[in-house]
């Protein structure tokens, strides 16, 4: 155990520290310059120190930071209205993080059943490979033993299905089921898109059984896939959606979106937050939407995502001994590796390229949505250089 830190040793931290950033570039205290293709794990949607975001936060910071949700919240109302107008939703609850947004989504689904006279319905169907957060409830929802181990009995109320299989979902549904929770594209699970046809089947099941369809769009939302929301790719609309990460552009912010019907049970006193929806977060969220909703912005994200995907596919063809395939949508892409992802990420860091692993065999590319074509070309060149270095090292070891 590390003893030379005052921090909980819960992170295996790389020995790299940054003091400033601009766009998709980070600068170390030693003057080193790094190409950031992970954006704080899909958080810095506008890159580092975007001038519009900096200006919005600076202006609000000079006025007021926090009051309380006891009082009227025009600052929340503005952002909520914009989210409602650009989504399926009628109602929004603001949080500080993705895990909190998921907690709100789960509570909303359960409360809906209670409100509609079915209090026995509280269980949520989830899927193998999912990741929904680090709270006791969300680690139980994800169901991955490595996150649950050592934290006592698993929180009850979640039924995990292996694979995107309609029959298994139907078998998991019982008289206590309240909803189905799924990521349109599994992020931590390895950038695994869910087939649109399967999402359509889930929608039909929920409609027939009186269940809530809940989407975890913490990683996929706010432009990441080339659409404002990933559900737009399939056209299959949820009842409840959890968002975070990119929505604040780097400022802690999450949101739970829901239809009127799904949120009807969330009456005064049923849920709350101290910091959620504070003025700084709302300023950041509105600034992000100002940029992301500009005409042509999302179309550009989709185009850049396609370019990056095609260029990474070419690297896969050049180095099949290192990579197996590229998958994902927009600027949420994963390289499936034939080598341990930790080795690949380390080799990329050797080229001053920042990426992040996912699942057991994937390296993710999650750059800021403002990444340029030139930045993409540079990232691909560094990826290919890292692959060459890995191949050379492997051949040297074999000799």
C-alpha positions as CSV (number, residue, x, y, z in Angstrom):
1,X,0.0,0.0,0.0
2,X,1.3,3.5,-0.9
3,X,2.2,5.4,2.3
4,X,3.6,8.7,0.8
5,X,0.2,10.2,0.0
6,X,-2.6,11.7,2.0
7,X,-5.1,10.4,-0.5
8,X,-7.1,7.2,-0.4
9,X,-4.9,4.8,-2.6
10,X,-8.0,3.8,-4.7
11,X,-6.5,4.9,-8.0
12,X,-3.5,3.4,-9.8
13,X,-2.3,6.8,-11.0
14,X,0.0,7.3,-13.9
15,X,3.1,9.3,-13.0
16,X,2.0,12.3,-15.1
17,X,0.7,15.6,-13.8
18,X,-0.7,18.5,-15.8
19,X,-0.8,22.2,-15.0
20,X,-2.7,23.6,-17.9
21,X,-4.5,22.8,-21.1
22,X,-5.9,24.2,-24.3
23,X,-8.3,22.5,-26.7
24,X,-7.2,18.8,-26.9
25,X,-3.7,19.5,-25.6
26,X,-2.4,19.2,-22.1
27,X,0.9,20.6,-20.7
28,X,2.9,19.1,-17.9
29,X,4.8,21.1,-15.3
30,X,8.0,19.9,-17.0
31,X,6.9,21.6,-20.3
32,X,5.8,18.3,-22.0
33,X,2.9,18.5,-24.4
34,X,0.3,15.7,-24.6
35,X,-2.4,15.0,-27.1
36,X,-5.5,14.3,-25.0
37,X,-7.8,11.8,-26.7
38,X,-9.7,10.8,-23.6
39,X,-11.0,14.2,-22.4
40,X,-11.2,13.3,-18.8
41,X,-13.1,10.1,-19.8
42,X,-15.6,11.9,-22.1
43,X,-16.0,14.8,-19.7
44,X,-14.3,17.8,-21.4
45,X,-16.8,18.1,-24.3
46,X,-15.4,21.4,-25.3
47,X,-11.8,20.6,-24.6
48,X,-9.6,22.4,-22.1
49,X,-10.3,26.1,-21.3
50,X,-12.8,26.7,-24.0
51,X,-13.2,30.5,-24.0
52,X,-17.0,30.5,-24.0
53,X,-17.1,28.1,-21.0
54,X,-14.4,30.1,-19.2
55,X,-16.3,33.3,-19.7
56,X,-19.6,31.8,-18.5
57,X,-18.1,30.5,-15.3
58,X,-16.1,33.6,-14.7
59,X,-19.2,35.8,-15.1
60,X,-21.3,33.6,-12.8
61,X,-18.6,33.3,-10.2
62,X,-18.5,37.0,-9.8
63,X,-22.2,37.1,-9.0
64,X,-23.3,34.1,-6.9
65,X,-22.2,30.5,-6.5
66,X,-24.7,28.6,-4.4
67,X,-27.9,29.3,-2.5
68,X,-30.2,26.3,-2.0
69,X,-32.9,24.4,-3.7
70,X,-35.2,25.8,-1.0
71,X,-35.6,28.9,-3.3
72,X,-36.8,29.6,-6.8
73,X,-34.3,28.5,-9.4
74,X,-34.5,30.4,-12.7
75,X,-30.9,29.4,-13.4
76,X,-32.0,25.7,-13.3
77,X,-35.2,26.4,-15.3
78,X,-33.3,27.8,-18.2
79,X,-31.1,24.8,-18.7
80,X,-33.9,22.4,-17.9
81,X,-36.1,24.0,-20.6
82,X,-33.3,23.6,-23.1
83,X,-32.8,20.0,-22.3
84,X,-36.6,19.3,-22.5
85,X,-36.8,21.1,-25.9
86,X,-34.0,19.0,-27.3
87,X,-35.0,15.6,-26.0
88,X,-38.0,13.3,-25.3
89,X,-38.3,14.6,-21.7
90,X,-40.8,16.8,-19.9
91,X,-38.9,17.0,-16.5
92,X,-35.3,17.4,-15.3
93,X,-33.6,16.9,-12.0
94,X,-30.1,18.2,-11.7
95,X,-27.3,16.3,-9.8
96,X,-23.5,16.6,-9.4
97,X,-22.5,13.3,-11.1
98,X,-23.5,10.4,-13.2
99,X,-23.9,8.0,-10.3
100,X,-26.3,10.5,-8.7
101,X,-28.2,10.9,-12.0
102,X,-28.5,7.1,-12.1
103,X,-29.7,6.9,-8.5
104,X,-32.4,9.5,-9.3
105,X,-33.4,7.5,-12.4
106,X,-33.7,4.3,-10.4
107,X,-35.7,6.0,-7.7
108,X,-37.9,7.6,-10.3
109,X,-38.7,4.2,-11.9
110,X,-39.5,2.7,-8.5
111,X,-41.6,5.7,-7.4
112,X,-43.6,5.6,-10.6
113,X,-44.8,2.1,-9.8
114,X,-45.6,3.2,-6.2
115,X,-47.5,6.2,-7.6
116,X,-49.5,4.1,-10.0
117,X,-50.5,1.7,-7.2
118,X,-48.0,-1.1,-7.6
119,X,-45.6,-0.6,-4.7
120,X,-44.4,-4.2,-5.0
121,X,-42.6,-3.3,-8.2
122,X,-39.1,-2.1,-7.5
123,X,-36.7,-4.4,-9.3
124,X,-34.6,-3.3,-12.3
125,X,-33.4,-5.5,-15.2
126,X,-29.8,-4.7,-16.1
127,X,-27.2,-6.2,-18.5
128,X,-23.8,-8.0,-18.3
129,X,-20.9,-5.6,-19.0
130,X,-22.7,-2.5,-17.8
131,X,-21.2,0.2,-15.7
132,X,-23.6,2.6,-13.9
133,X,-21.4,4.2,-11.2
134,X,-19.7,3.6,-7.9
135,X,-22.5,4.0,-5.3
136,X,-23.8,0.9,-3.5
137,X,-26.9,0.9,-5.7
138,X,-25.1,1.5,-9.0
139,X,-22.4,-1.1,-8.4
140,X,-25.3,-3.5,-7.8
141,X,-27.0,-2.4,-11.0
142,X,-23.8,-2.9,-13.0
143,X,-23.3,-6.3,-11.3
144,X,-19.6,-6.6,-11.8
145,X,-18.1,-8.5,-8.9
146,X,-14.8,-6.6,-9.0
147,X,-16.7,-3.5,-8.0
148,X,-19.0,-5.2,-5.5
149,X,-16.5,-7.3,-3.6
150,X,-15.8,-6.2,0.0
151,X,-18.7,-3.8,0.4
152,X,-21.1,-6.1,2.2
153,X,-24.3,-7.6,0.8
154,X,-25.1,-6.5,-2.7
155,X,-28.0,-4.0,-2.7
156,X,-31.1,-5.9,-3.7
157,X,-33.3,-5.0,-6.6
158,X,-31.3,-5.7,-9.7
159,X,-31.6,-8.7,-12.1
160,X,-28.7,-9.0,-14.5
161,X,-29.2,-10.5,-18.0
162,X,-26.3,-12.0,-20.0
163,X,-26.2,-10.6,-23.5
164,X,-28.7,-8.6,-25.6
165,X,-31.2,-11.5,-25.7
166,X,-35.0,-10.8,-25.7
167,X,-35.9,-14.2,-24.3
168,X,-33.5,-13.7,-21.3
169,X,-35.0,-10.3,-20.7
170,X,-38.5,-11.7,-20.7
171,X,-37.4,-14.5,-18.3
172,X,-35.9,-11.9,-15.9
173,X,-39.1,-9.9,-15.7
174,X,-41.5,-10.8,-12.8
175,X,-44.3,-9.3,-10.8
176,X,-41.7,-7.1,-8.9
177,X,-40.1,-5.6,-12.0
178,X,-40.3,-1.8,-12.3
179,X,-38.0,-1.1,-15.3
180,X,-35.1,-1.9,-17.6
181,X,-31.8,-0.1,-17.4
182,X,-29.4,-0.1,-20.3
183,X,-26.5,1.9,-21.9
184,X,-27.2,2.5,-25.7
185,X,-23.5,1.9,-26.0
186,X,-21.6,0.3,-23.2
187,X,-18.7,2.5,-22.3
188,X,-16.7,0.9,-19.5
189,X,-17.9,-2.5,-20.9
190,X,-15.8,-2.0,-24.0
191,X,-17.6,0.4,-26.3
192,X,-20.2,-2.1,-27.2
193,X,-23.2,-0.7,-29.2
194,X,-26.5,-2.2,-28.4
195,X,-28.3,-3.3,-31.6
196,X,-31.2,-0.9,-32.4
197,X,-33.5,-3.8,-33.0
198,X,-32.9,-5.0,-29.4
199,X,-33.6,-1.5,-28.0
200,X,-36.9,-1.6,-29.9
201,X,-37.8,-4.9,-28.3
202,X,-37.1,-3.5,-24.9
203,X,-39.4,-0.5,-25.7
204,X,-42.1,-2.9,-26.7
205,X,-41.7,-5.0,-23.6
206,X,-41.8,-2.0,-21.3
207,X,-45.0,-0.7,-23.0
208,X,-46.7,-4.1,-22.7
209,X,-45.6,-4.6,-19.1
210,X,-46.0,-1.1,-17.7
211,X,-42.3,-0.7,-17.1
212,X,-39.9,2.3,-17.4
213,X,-37.2,2.1,-20.0
214,X,-34.2,3.8,-18.5
215,X,-31.1,4.8,-20.6
216,X,-27.7,5.5,-19.0
217,X,-26.4,8.2,-21.3
218,X,-23.8,9.4,-18.9
219,X,-21.0,8.7,-21.4
220,X,-23.0,8.8,-24.7
221,X,-25.0,11.9,-24.2
222,X,-24.5,15.6,-25.2
223,X,-23.1,15.1,-28.6
224,X,-20.6,12.3,-28.0
225,X,-22.0,10.0,-30.7
226,X,-22.7,12.8,-33.3
227,X,-26.2,13.2,-32.0
228,X,-27.2,15.2,-29.0
229,X,-28.5,11.9,-27.4
230,X,-27.4,8.4,-28.4
231,X,-31.1,7.2,-28.4
232,X,-31.6,9.3,-31.6
233,X,-29.4,6.8,-33.4
234,X,-32.0,4.1,-33.0
235,X,-35.1,6.2,-32.7
236,X,-36.1,4.2,-29.6
237,X,-37.1,6.7,-27.0
238,X,-36.7,6.0,-23.2
239,X,-39.0,7.1,-20.3
240,X,-36.0,8.1,-18.1
241,X,-32.5,9.1,-19.0
242,X,-29.4,9.8,-16.9
243,X,-26.8,12.2,-18.2
244,X,-23.5,13.7,-16.9
245,X,-19.9,13.9,-18.0
246,X,-20.0,16.1,-21.1
247,X,-23.1,18.0,-20.0
248,X,-20.9,20.2,-17.7
249,X,-17.8,20.4,-20.0
250,X,-15.6,19.5,-17.0
251,X,-17.7,21.1,-14.3
252,X,-19.4,18.5,-12.0
253,X,-23.0,18.2,-13.4
254,X,-25.5,15.5,-14.0
255,X,-29.2,15.3,-14.9
256,X,-32.0,12.9,-14.8
257,X,-34.5,13.5,-17.6
258,X,-38.0,11.9,-17.6
259,X,-41.4,12.1,-19.2
260,X,-44.3,13.5,-17.2
261,X,-45.7,10.0,-16.7
262,X,-42.4,8.6,-15.5
263,X,-41.8,11.5,-13.1
264,X,-45.3,11.8,-11.8
265,X,-44.4,10.2,-8.5
266,X,-41.5,12.5,-7.8
267,X,-43.5,14.9,-5.6
268,X,-42.1,17.4,-3.0
269,X,-39.9,15.7,-0.5
270,X,-39.4,12.5,-2.4
271,X,-35.9,13.4,-3.6
272,X,-33.4,16.1,-3.0
273,X,-29.8,17.4,-3.3
274,X,-27.7,20.1,-1.6
275,X,-25.3,21.0,-4.4
276,X,-27.2,19.7,-7.4
277,X,-28.2,22.5,-9.8
278,X,-26.0,25.2,-8.3
279,X,-25.5,28.3,-10.2
280,X,-21.9,27.6,-11.4
281,X,-23.0,24.2,-12.7
282,X,-26.0,25.7,-14.5
283,X,-23.7,28.4,-16.1
284,X,-21.4,25.6,-17.3
285,X,-24.3,23.5,-18.7
286,X,-25.8,26.4,-20.6
287,X,-22.4,27.3,-22.0
288,X,-21.9,23.7,-23.3
289,X,-25.3,23.7,-24.9
290,X,-24.6,27.1,-26.5
291,X,-21.8,25.5,-28.4
292,X,-23.1,22.0,-29.0
293,X,-26.4,23.3,-30.3
294,X,-24.9,25.6,-32.8
295,X,-25.9,24.8,-36.4
296,X,-23.6,22.2,-37.9
297,X,-21.8,21.3,-34.7
298,X,-23.2,17.8,-34.2
299,X,-22.9,17.1,-37.9
300,X,-19.2,18.0,-37.6
301,X,-18.8,15.7,-34.7
302,X,-20.3,12.8,-36.7
303,X,-18.0,13.6,-39.6
304,X,-14.9,13.7,-37.4
305,X,-15.9,10.5,-35.7
306,X,-16.2,8.8,-39.1
307,X,-12.8,10.1,-40.1
308,X,-11.2,8.9,-36.9
309,X,-12.9,5.5,-37.1
310,X,-11.7,5.0,-40.7
311,X,-8.2,6.0,-39.9
312,X,-8.0,3.8,-36.9
313,X,-9.3,0.9,-39.0
314,X,-6.4,1.5,-41.3
315,X,-4.0,1.1,-38.3
316,X,-5.8,-2.1,-37.4
317,X,-5.1,-3.4,-40.9
318,X,-1.4,-2.4,-40.6
319,X,-1.0,-4.0,-37.1
320,X,-3.3,-7.0,-36.8
321,X,-0.8,-8.4,-34.2
322,X,-1.8,-5.5,-31.9
323,X,-5.4,-4.6,-32.8
324,X,-8.4,-6.6,-33.8
325,X,-11.1,-4.1,-34.7
326,X,-12.4,-0.6,-34.1
327,X,-16.0,0.0,-33.0
328,X,-18.3,2.7,-31.7
329,X,-20.1,5.8,-32.9
330,X,-19.1,9.4,-33.3
331,X,-16.3,10.3,-31.0
332,X,-16.9,7.4,-28.8
333,X,-14.6,4.8,-30.3
334,X,-12.9,1.7,-29.0
335,X,-9.9,-0.3,-30.4
336,X,-10.1,-3.9,-29.5
337,X,-6.6,-5.1,-28.6
338,X,-4.8,-8.4,-29.0
339,X,-2.3,-7.2,-26.4
340,X,-3.2,-6.2,-22.8
341,X,-4.9,-2.8,-23.0
342,X,-2.7,-1.5,-20.2
343,X,0.4,-2.2,-22.3
344,X,-1.2,-0.4,-25.3
345,X,-2.2,2.6,-23.2
346,X,1.3,2.7,-21.8
347,X,2.8,2.6,-25.3
348,X,0.5,5.4,-26.4
349,X,1.6,7.5,-23.4
350,X,5.2,6.9,-24.6
351,X,4.1,8.8,-27.7
352,X,2.5,11.6,-25.6
353,X,-0.9,10.3,-26.5
354,X,-3.6,9.9,-23.8
355,X,-6.2,7.2,-24.1
356,X,-8.1,5.1,-21.6
357,X,-8.9,1.4,-21.3
358,X,-12.3,-0.2,-21.2
359,X,-13.5,-3.8,-20.4
360,X,-10.9,-6.5,-20.7
361,X,-9.5,-5.8,-24.2
362,X,-10.4,-2.3,-25.4
363,X,-8.7,1.1,-25.5
364,X,-11.1,4.1,-25.8
365,X,-10.8,7.2,-27.9
366,X,-13.0,9.9,-26.4
367,X,-11.6,13.2,-27.6
368,X,-13.2,16.6,-27.0
369,X,-16.0,17.3,-29.5
370,X,-14.0,20.3,-30.8
371,X,-11.1,18.1,-31.9
372,X,-9.7,19.2,-35.3
373,X,-8.9,17.1,-38.4
374,X,-5.2,17.9,-37.8
375,X,-5.5,16.7,-34.2
376,X,-7.1,13.5,-35.5
377,X,-4.3,12.9,-38.0
378,X,-1.7,13.4,-35.2
379,X,-3.5,11.0,-32.9
380,X,-3.6,8.3,-35.5
381,X,0.0,8.8,-36.3
382,X,0.9,8.4,-32.7
383,X,-1.3,5.4,-32.4
384,X,0.5,3.8,-35.3
385,X,3.9,4.7,-33.7
386,X,2.8,3.0,-30.5
387,X,1.7,-0.1,-32.3
388,X,5.1,-0.2,-34.1
389,X,6.9,0.1,-30.8
390,X,4.8,-2.8,-29.3
391,X,5.5,-5.0,-32.3
392,X,9.2,-4.2,-32.2
393,X,9.4,-5.0,-28.5
394,X,7.5,-8.3,-29.0
395,X,9.9,-9.3,-31.8
396,X,12.9,-8.4,-29.7
397,X,11.6,-10.5,-26.8
398,X,11.0,-13.5,-29.1
399,X,14.5,-13.3,-30.5
